[in-house]
Amino acid sequence: MVAEGRFAAIVKALRTDPPSGKRGKFGSDALKVKGKIFGMFRKGELVLKLPASRVDELVRSGHGRHFDPGHGRLMKEWVSVGTSVGGRWLAMAKEARDFVAAGAKEAARPRSKSR
């Protein structure tokens, strides 16, 4: 299938980057960086961890939907991207890898100190 081939190409491309790897998680193949998952292939779609604002942008534009791992709770920093934007999967996977490698959590806001 086309989607599986696209994901295999992402795995191959990102495997050349030393901190990336592939492993099983959520019943699918997953990509990771620094021991953290940043992407996976599930039910014919690419699932990526991105800042919540980026996920919302992709959902609003119709290029993705919030990821539901199967228990009915949508994940705010995870997006499922279908084959309609398959030509951008690699760039989006790199964006997710960089987000997770940087420590995730959008704009790592300093926590207020309570006294």
N, C-alpha and C positions, 0 to 999 in steps of 0.2 A: 504494500500500500504506500501511497505517496507520503502520508504523514509519518509513518515509521521510518521511511528513508530520510526525510528531513531531520527527524530527531537523531538518527544515526550519524548524519553529517555534522550535527551540532556536537555530539559526543566526540566524534573524531577531531573536529576543529579545536574543541576546548581541552581535549586530552593533551594537546601539545603545551598547554599552560600548566606548569608543575603543580599548583595548588588545587586543580580541578580533578575530579574523579567521578566514577559511576558506581552506584550501589542500589540495592533494592530498598524501597520504603513505600508505604501506603499501597502495597501491591503493584508497584510499578518501578521502572528504572529511574534513578534519581542522579542528578548532578550535584556535586558538593564542592565547597571551597572552605579551607580552614576547618574542616570537619562539620560544616553546616550545609544543609541542603538549600540550593538556590533554584533548582528546576527539576522537573520530572515530566515524563510522558504518561498521560492517563486518558484512557477512553478516546484515543485519537486526537487529543489536544495537548499542546504544550502548556504546562502549569509553571508559573514563575513567581518568585518572591520579589516584590518591588515595593517602593514606598507607597503608603496608602493613597497619597494624592495622585500618584502615577496610575495606580490601579483604577481609581475613580475616573481619571481622564480616559483610560482605555475603555472602560465600561460605558461612559457617556458617549464616546465616539462610535460605539458599536463594534470595536475591535477586540473586545474581550468581555468576560463576565466574571463576577466574583467566584472564587473557587469554594466549593462545598465538598469537604472530604468524605461526606456520606452520612453525617450525623445531623444534618439540617442547619448547621451553624456556618454562615459565610465567613470566610477568612479575609480580614480587611487588608492584609498585605500580600495576598496571593491572588493571582489572576489566571484564568483559563483562556488560552488563545487558540482559536480554531485555524483551520487551513486557509481561510480567506486572507489571512495576513502571513501565510507561511513563508513568503519571500523575505520577511523581516524577522523570522524566528531567531536566527543567529545573532543579529544585532541586539534583539531583546534579551536573549540569554546572556550575552556579555554584560548588558546593563544590570541584569539581576545578579550576576556573579560579582560585579563591582560593588553593588549595593550591600550584598551579604559580606563580602570581604572587608568592607569598610566598617562593619559592625552593625549593619542594618539599622533599624529604628530610625525612621525619617528624621533628618536634621538633628540627630542626637542632641536634643535639647537638654541643657543642664537642669538638674533637679533643684527645686527650691529647697533651701535649708530652713528647717523649722527649729526655732529656739525655744 
